[in-house]
């Protein structure tokens, strides 16, 4: 199934309506496509407040916290310092019990860290696309602009419930018109508990990478092999659809 939204919040609402109405309580697969350039909808603030109230009630992280695991936007005051700033505070972030299995942005900027040879995949992609003065020319091969978060040396386990990483990889796709698309692949996605934060985090990551590559993020495609409601109560779903369904 492909669900398109003129904005991130509209897309999430459409996906919510689709998944909640499915007999199995899940859809496999689902592609959520949303614009990264649209004007913020008038209802978005209220929707986000309602979602965060629900997340607090069920003792899950607020969506902004989930988004920050994909890209720490609060550190992006000066884009060229993001990697350095994150590296300085990583020793504190990794102590959080929510991150004991791993952290998406850390995987993107320090892949293979456990084996002693960390790779900053985002920096590599930026330098590959832009080139390095006096070292190498720009390379725009699209298959080179991919970053992984799934590490088989750590994540191939026999655990009944792993919990991380649901996000497997991100692809940055430049277009001839100076725009860029971000494609992300999830093995499993929990729409209410994590989905909205996932969508926001991917958008923030895409905007950062587009700026670094001299492009503009146009859209995001979030591809979920399986997307479900993760035990969300029907009362909340009905409330959201009743209140905001008219906007989509």
C-alpha positions as CSV (number, residue, x, y, z in Angstrom):
1,X,0.0,0.0,0.0
2,X,1.2,3.5,-0.8
3,X,-0.1,6.4,1.3
4,X,0.6,10.0,0.2
5,X,0.4,13.2,2.2
6,X,0.9,16.8,1.3
7,X,2.4,17.2,4.7
8,X,4.0,14.8,7.3
9,X,1.1,15.1,9.7
10,X,-1.5,14.5,6.9
11,X,0.4,11.4,5.8
12,X,0.5,10.1,9.4
13,X,-3.2,10.6,9.8
14,X,-4.0,8.8,6.5
15,X,-1.7,5.9,7.6
16,X,-3.5,5.8,11.0
17,X,-6.8,5.5,9.3
18,X,-5.6,2.8,7.0
19,X,-3.9,0.6,9.6
20,X,-6.6,1.0,12.2
21,X,-9.3,-0.2,9.7
22,X,-7.3,-3.3,8.6
23,X,-8.6,-6.6,10.1
24,X,-5.2,-7.7,11.2
25,X,-4.3,-4.4,12.8
26,X,-1.3,-4.1,10.6
27,X,-0.4,-3.6,6.9
28,X,2.5,-5.2,5.1
29,X,4.2,-3.5,3.3
30,X,3.3,0.2,3.5
31,X,5.0,3.2,1.9
32,X,4.3,6.5,3.4
33,X,5.2,9.4,1.1
34,X,5.1,13.0,2.4
35,X,6.2,16.4,1.2
36,X,9.0,18.1,3.0
37,X,8.3,21.5,1.6
38,X,4.6,22.1,2.4
39,X,3.3,24.7,4.8
40,X,2.6,23.4,8.3
41,X,-1.1,22.5,8.6
42,X,-3.2,24.6,11.0
43,X,-4.2,21.5,13.0
44,X,-0.6,20.2,13.5
45,X,0.1,21.7,16.9
46,X,-3.1,20.3,18.4
47,X,-2.5,16.9,16.8
48,X,1.0,16.8,18.2
49,X,-0.1,17.9,21.7
50,X,-2.8,15.1,21.7
51,X,-0.3,12.5,20.6
52,X,2.3,13.5,23.2
53,X,-0.4,13.4,25.9
54,X,-1.2,9.9,24.9
55,X,2.4,8.8,24.8
56,X,3.0,10.2,28.3
57,X,-0.1,8.3,29.4
58,X,1.2,5.0,28.1
59,X,4.7,5.8,29.3
60,X,6.4,6.0,25.9
61,X,8.8,8.7,24.8
62,X,7.4,11.9,23.3
63,X,7.6,12.0,19.5
64,X,10.4,14.7,19.6
65,X,12.5,12.3,21.6
66,X,12.0,9.5,19.1
67,X,12.8,12.0,16.3
68,X,16.1,13.0,18.0
69,X,17.4,9.4,17.9
70,X,17.4,9.7,14.1
71,X,18.7,13.3,13.9
72,X,19.5,15.5,17.0
73,X,18.1,18.7,15.5
74,X,18.8,20.6,18.8
75,X,22.5,20.3,17.9
76,X,22.2,21.7,14.4
77,X,22.6,25.4,15.1
78,X,25.7,25.2,13.0
79,X,25.5,22.2,10.6
80,X,29.3,21.7,10.3
81,X,29.5,21.2,14.1
82,X,26.8,18.5,14.5
83,X,29.1,15.5,14.4
84,X,31.5,17.1,16.8
85,X,28.8,18.2,19.2
86,X,27.1,14.8,19.2
87,X,30.4,13.0,19.8
88,X,31.0,15.1,22.9
89,X,27.6,14.2,24.5
90,X,27.4,10.6,23.4
91,X,28.9,9.4,26.7
92,X,25.8,10.8,28.4
93,X,23.2,9.7,25.8
94,X,24.4,6.1,25.8
95,X,23.7,5.8,29.5
96,X,20.0,6.3,29.0
97,X,18.3,2.9,29.3
98,X,16.3,3.5,26.1
99,X,19.6,3.4,24.2
100,X,21.2,0.4,25.7
101,X,20.7,-1.7,22.5
102,X,21.8,1.1,20.2
103,X,21.0,4.5,18.8
104,X,20.2,5.3,15.2
105,X,22.2,8.5,14.8
106,X,25.2,6.9,16.5
107,X,25.0,4.1,14.0
108,X,24.9,6.6,11.2
109,X,28.0,8.5,12.4
110,X,30.0,5.7,14.1
111,X,29.0,2.4,12.4
112,X,31.1,-0.6,13.5
113,X,32.1,1.3,16.6
114,X,31.9,-1.9,18.7
115,X,34.7,-3.5,16.6
116,X,37.0,-0.5,17.0
117,X,36.7,0.9,13.5
118,X,33.9,3.5,13.6
119,X,32.7,4.9,10.2
120,X,30.9,8.2,9.9
121,X,28.6,7.2,7.1
122,X,26.9,10.6,6.8
123,X,30.3,12.4,6.5
124,X,31.4,9.9,3.9
125,X,28.2,10.5,1.8
126,X,28.6,14.3,2.0
127,X,32.3,14.1,1.0
128,X,31.5,11.6,-1.8
129,X,28.8,13.8,-3.2
130,X,30.6,17.2,-2.9
131,X,34.2,15.9,-3.4
132,X,37.2,17.0,-1.4
133,X,39.4,19.8,-2.6
134,X,42.7,18.5,-3.8
135,X,41.8,14.9,-3.0
136,X,38.9,13.7,-5.2
137,X,36.2,14.9,-7.5
138,X,32.5,14.7,-6.6
139,X,30.9,11.3,-7.2
140,X,27.1,11.3,-7.7
141,X,26.6,7.5,-8.0
142,X,23.3,6.9,-6.3
143,X,24.3,3.6,-4.8
144,X,27.0,5.3,-2.9
145,X,24.6,7.6,-1.0
146,X,23.3,4.9,1.4
147,X,23.8,4.6,5.2
148,X,23.0,1.5,7.3
149,X,21.7,1.3,10.8
150,X,21.4,-2.5,10.9
151,X,24.6,-4.2,11.9
152,X,24.4,-8.0,11.5
153,X,27.4,-8.5,13.9
154,X,25.2,-7.1,16.7
155,X,21.6,-7.4,15.5
156,X,21.4,-10.9,14.2
157,X,20.2,-12.6,17.4
158,X,17.7,-15.2,18.5
159,X,15.9,-12.9,20.9
160,X,12.1,-13.2,20.8
161,X,11.8,-9.5,21.0
162,X,14.8,-7.3,20.0
163,X,13.3,-3.8,19.8
164,X,16.2,-2.2,17.9
165,X,16.9,-1.5,15.2
166,X,13.6,-1.2,13.4
167,X,15.1,1.3,10.9
168,X,17.4,-0.6,8.6
169,X,18.9,2.0,6.2
170,X,18.4,5.4,4.7
171,X,19.1,6.4,1.1
172,X,19.7,10.0,-0.2
173,X,18.5,10.4,-3.8
174,X,19.5,13.6,-5.6
175,X,17.4,14.8,-8.5
176,X,18.3,16.8,-11.6
177,X,16.3,19.8,-10.4
178,X,18.4,20.3,-7.3
179,X,15.9,18.5,-5.1
180,X,16.5,15.4,-3.0
181,X,14.4,12.5,-1.8
182,X,15.1,10.5,1.3
183,X,14.1,6.8,1.3
184,X,14.1,4.9,4.6
185,X,13.4,1.2,5.2
186,X,11.9,-0.2,8.4
187,X,11.7,-3.9,9.1
188,X,8.9,-3.1,11.7
189,X,7.2,0.1,12.6
190,X,4.9,1.0,15.4
191,X,2.7,3.8,14.1
192,X,1.5,5.5,17.2
193,X,4.3,4.7,19.7
194,X,7.1,5.6,17.3
195,X,5.8,6.4,13.8
196,X,5.2,10.2,14.1
197,X,8.6,10.6,15.6
198,X,10.1,8.4,12.9
199,X,8.6,10.6,10.2
200,X,9.8,13.8,11.8
201,X,13.3,12.4,12.5
202,X,13.7,11.3,8.9
203,X,12.6,14.7,7.6
204,X,15.1,16.5,9.9
205,X,17.9,14.1,8.8
206,X,17.0,14.7,5.2
207,X,17.0,18.4,5.5
208,X,20.4,18.4,7.2
209,X,21.9,16.2,4.5
210,X,20.3,18.2,1.7
211,X,21.9,21.4,3.0
212,X,25.3,19.7,3.3
213,X,25.0,18.5,-0.3
214,X,23.7,21.8,-1.7
215,X,20.3,20.4,-2.4
216,X,16.7,20.9,-1.0
217,X,14.8,18.0,0.5
218,X,11.6,17.6,-1.5
219,X,10.0,14.4,-0.1
220,X,10.4,11.4,2.2
221,X,9.4,7.8,1.5
222,X,9.2,5.7,4.7
223,X,8.9,2.1,3.7
224,X,7.7,-0.3,6.4
225,X,7.8,-4.0,5.8
226,X,5.2,-4.3,8.6
227,X,3.4,-1.4,10.3
228,X,1.1,-1.9,13.2
229,X,-0.7,-0.2,16.1
230,X,1.5,-1.8,18.8
231,X,-1.3,-2.3,21.3
232,X,-2.7,1.3,21.1
233,X,-6.1,1.4,22.5
234,X,-9.0,1.9,20.1
235,X,-10.4,4.9,22.1
236,X,-7.3,7.0,21.3
237,X,-7.4,6.0,17.6
238,X,-11.1,6.9,17.4
239,X,-10.6,10.2,19.1
240,X,-7.8,11.2,16.7
241,X,-9.7,10.1,13.6
242,X,-12.9,11.8,14.8
243,X,-11.1,15.1,15.6
244,X,-8.7,15.3,12.7
245,X,-10.0,13.0,10.0
246,X,-11.9,15.9,8.4
247,X,-8.6,17.5,7.4
248,X,-7.5,14.6,5.2
